[in-house]
Amino acid sequence: MRIFLTPVQIEWLKKNAWGKSHEKIAALFNKRFNSEMTPTKIHSRLSYYGIKIGMQGMSKMVPDGTESVWSSRKNSCMVKVSNKRGQPIWKLKHHFLWERAHGKIPKGYRVIFLDKNRSNFKMSNLALVSSAEILHLTSLGLWFNDTKKTKCGLAIVRHNLAIHRRLSQIMGAEEHKRYRVRTCRKKMKRTK
């Protein structure tokens, strides 16, 4: 359902939205007009009516290396890296630190916090892992709140994946797939 604003509401947004977050604008708008607009709906209406809030322009003036916590990315800490063609470039802080120490992150890989603490940026707490490794870490319950335990879990996952890569080479992809299905069924029967 599309929400249309009255001319008075549109004029109020034009006068009062500049330099504020969507959350702040929604709170002020709801208080002023006794409505229940969410930050997402406010964002949508601002875009629809072409009202700029100025945050993008403000981030151009911020010097490189500035840190900011963005609630839209699960309270992730972001670092301004540079301006490219007049647009600010922001990166996740843990990605920025990893790339500064080890080089570019390969495609299909991510940097994770070993102890799940998103504010612990020590290099010993960061690890470069593939999507498959993350999947296995979480599905096997080997990602802990302790760095040492998670490192051990990651070693187990990497060893397990290496075994299955080698089996796939020896047996062939199709036979290996059937083998994995059989072993999964046996495991499921044991747990019942």
Backbone torsions as a table, in degrees:
resi	resn	phi	psi	omega
1	MET	NA	124.2	-178.5
2	ARG	-80.3	136.9	179.6
3	ILE	-103.1	121.2	176.4
4	PHE	-103.4	140.5	-179.7
5	LEU	-100.9	153.6	176.4
6	THR	-76.8	160.7	177.2
7	PRO	-57.2	-34.5	178.6
8	VAL	-65.1	-43.9	179.1
9	GLN	-65.4	-40.5	178.5
10	ILE	-63.0	-45.1	179.6
11	GLU	-63.3	-39.4	178.2
12	TRP	-61.6	-44.2	178.6
13	LEU	-61.4	-42.4	179.4
14	LYS	-60.1	-37.6	-177.7
15	LYS	-80.9	-31.7	-168.2
16	ASN	-112.6	-7.7	-173.9
17	ALA	-84.1	-22.9	-172.5
18	TRP	-57.0	127.5	173.5
19	GLY	79.8	6.3	-178.6
20	LYS	-112.0	155.1	176.1
21	SER	-75.7	163.7	178.5
22	HIS	-62.5	-35.2	179.2
23	GLU	-63.5	-44.7	-179.0
24	LYS	-67.0	-42.9	179.5
25	ILE	-61.8	-44.3	179.8
26	ALA	-60.6	-43.2	180.0
27	ALA	-62.5	-46.6	179.8
28	LEU	-66.0	-41.6	179.6
29	PHE	-62.0	-46.2	-179.4
30	ASN	-63.4	-38.5	179.2
31	LYS	-67.7	-42.9	-176.9
32	ARG	-70.2	-41.7	-173.5
33	PHE	-109.6	8.3	178.5
34	ASN	50.9	53.3	-178.3
35	SER	-123.1	-176.0	-179.1
36	GLU	-129.8	54.1	179.3
37	MET	-80.5	132.6	176.1
38	THR	-87.3	162.6	175.8
39	PRO	-57.0	-35.2	178.8
40	THR	-65.5	-43.1	178.4
41	LYS	-66.0	-38.3	177.1
42	ILE	-61.5	-45.6	178.8
43	HIS	-57.8	-44.1	179.9
44	SER	-62.0	-45.4	-178.7
45	ARG	-68.5	-38.3	177.8
46	LEU	-61.7	-42.5	178.2
47	SER	-65.5	-43.5	-177.2
48	TYR	-61.1	-42.5	-177.9
49	TYR	-91.8	2.7	176.1
50	GLY	68.7	32.8	-179.7
51	ILE	-93.9	123.2	-179.7
52	LYS	-92.3	141.1	178.5
53	ILE	-103.2	-7.3	170.7
54	GLY	83.6	-2.5	-177.9
55	MET	-66.5	-35.0	-179.7
56	GLN	-64.1	-44.2	179.8
57	GLY	-64.5	-35.7	-179.7
58	MET	-67.7	-35.0	-177.5
59	SER	-72.2	-18.4	175.0
60	LYS	-66.7	-32.9	-176.7
61	MET	-81.3	-16.0	-179.0
62	VAL	-71.1	133.6	-179.1
63	PRO	-68.4	153.8	176.9
64	ASP	-59.3	145.5	-179.0
65	GLY	92.0	-4.4	178.2
66	THR	-69.2	137.5	178.8
67	GLU	-105.1	147.6	179.0
68	SER	-149.5	141.7	176.5
69	VAL	-97.2	123.6	-177.9
70	TRP	-107.2	116.8	179.9
71	SER	-70.5	-22.6	-179.9
72	SER	-70.4	-14.6	178.3
73	ARG	-116.6	47.5	177.9
74	LYS	54.9	47.5	179.9
75	ASN	54.9	41.7	179.4
76	SER	-82.0	141.3	175.9
77	CYS	-83.8	126.5	-178.8
78	MET	-113.9	151.6	178.3
79	VAL	-124.5	131.9	176.0
80	LYS	-77.2	123.3	-175.8
81	VAL	-93.8	-48.6	-177.7
82	SER	-168.8	179.9	170.1
83	ASN	-112.0	129.8	177.6
84	LYS	-122.4	119.8	-177.8
85	ARG	51.6	40.8	177.3
86	GLY	81.7	-2.2	-180.0
87	GLN	-106.6	133.0	178.7
88	PRO	-70.8	140.6	177.8
89	ILE	-109.8	121.0	178.9
90	TRP	-114.7	144.6	176.7
91	LYS	-130.5	153.3	172.4
92	LEU	-61.4	136.5	-173.9
93	LYS	-59.6	-41.8	-178.4
94	HIS	-68.5	-31.0	174.7
95	HIS	-69.1	-43.1	179.2
96	PHE	-59.7	-46.8	-179.5
97	LEU	-64.8	-41.6	179.8
98	TRP	-62.7	-46.4	-178.6
99	GLU	-65.3	-34.9	177.9
100	ARG	-65.8	-35.1	-178.1
101	ALA	-87.8	-35.9	-170.2
102	HIS	-122.9	-5.0	-177.3
103	GLY	97.7	-178.6	-174.8
104	LYS	-59.5	142.6	177.4
105	ILE	-78.9	123.3	-179.4
106	PRO	-65.6	155.5	178.1
107	LYS	-63.3	137.0	180.0
108	GLY	89.5	1.1	179.8
109	TYR	-118.0	154.3	176.5
110	ARG	-136.3	158.7	174.5
111	VAL	-101.0	127.2	-178.2
112	ILE	-117.4	160.7	172.5
113	PHE	-90.7	117.5	-176.2
114	LEU	-63.6	-33.4	-179.0
115	ASP	-98.2	10.7	179.3
116	LYS	66.6	4.2	179.7
117	ASN	-89.5	106.7	-174.7
118	ARG	-73.6	2.0	175.9
119	SER	-114.7	8.1	177.2
120	ASN	-99.8	96.0	-173.4
121	PHE	-97.5	19.9	176.0
122	LYS	-64.9	141.2	-179.6
123	MET	-61.3	-30.3	179.2
124	SER	-69.5	-14.8	179.8
125	ASN	-98.5	-3.1	-178.9
126	LEU	-106.4	144.3	178.2
127	ALA	-142.7	141.8	175.2
128	LEU	-91.0	120.6	-176.9
129	VAL	-134.0	153.7	176.9
130	SER	-83.6	166.7	177.6
131	SER	-61.0	-39.1	179.3
132	ALA	-63.7	-40.4	-180.0
133	GLU	-65.4	-39.5	177.5
134	ILE	-63.5	-44.2	179.2
135	LEU	-57.8	-47.5	-179.3
136	HIS	-69.2	-38.9	177.7
137	LEU	-57.2	-46.9	-177.0
138	THR	-74.8	-43.1	-176.7
139	SER	-68.8	-30.6	178.4
140	LEU	-90.3	-1.5	179.2
141	GLY	68.4	36.2	-177.2
142	LEU	-106.6	14.2	176.6
143	TRP	-106.9	106.8	-171.9
144	PHE	-106.6	175.6	174.0
145	ASN	-86.2	10.1	-179.4
146	ASP	-122.5	127.1	-177.1
147	THR	-58.0	-46.5	-177.0
148	LYS	-63.2	-42.9	179.6
149	LYS	-64.4	-42.1	-179.8
150	THR	-66.5	-38.8	176.5
151	LYS	-60.2	-40.5	177.4
152	CYS	-64.6	-44.6	177.6
153	GLY	-61.4	-39.4	178.4
154	LEU	-65.8	-38.6	177.1
155	ALA	-63.1	-40.9	178.0
156	ILE	-62.5	-46.3	-179.2
157	VAL	-61.7	-45.8	-179.4
158	ARG	-63.6	-39.4	178.6
159	HIS	-64.5	-45.7	179.5
160	ASN	-60.3	-45.1	179.3
161	LEU	-65.0	-37.4	178.2
162	ALA	-64.6	-40.7	177.8
163	ILE	-60.2	-46.9	-177.4
164	HIS	-70.4	-31.4	174.1
165	ARG	-63.7	-43.3	-179.7
166	ARG	-66.7	-43.2	177.0
167	LEU	-59.8	-40.2	179.1
168	SER	-63.7	-37.1	177.9
169	GLN	-66.9	-42.9	-176.8
170	ILE	-73.3	-48.9	-174.5
171	MET	-83.2	-23.4	-171.0
172	GLY	94.7	149.4	-173.2
173	ALA	-60.7	-44.6	-177.1
174	GLU	-66.7	-45.9	179.4
175	GLU	-64.3	-39.1	179.0
176	HIS	-64.6	-38.6	178.6
177	LYS	-62.5	-45.1	177.7
178	ARG	-62.8	-39.2	178.3
179	TYR	-60.3	-44.6	-178.7
180	ARG	-66.1	-37.5	178.1
181	VAL	-63.9	-44.1	179.2
182	ARG	-62.0	-45.6	-177.8
183	THR	-67.3	-34.3	177.7
184	CYS	-65.9	-40.0	178.6
185	ARG	-64.4	-40.9	178.3
186	LYS	-62.6	-42.7	178.9
187	LYS	-61.7	-42.4	-179.5
188	MET	-64.0	-37.9	178.8
189	LYS	-65.8	-38.3	179.7
190	ARG	-65.5	-33.7	-176.4
191	THR	-82.1	-12.8	-178.6
192	LYS	-75.7	NA	NA
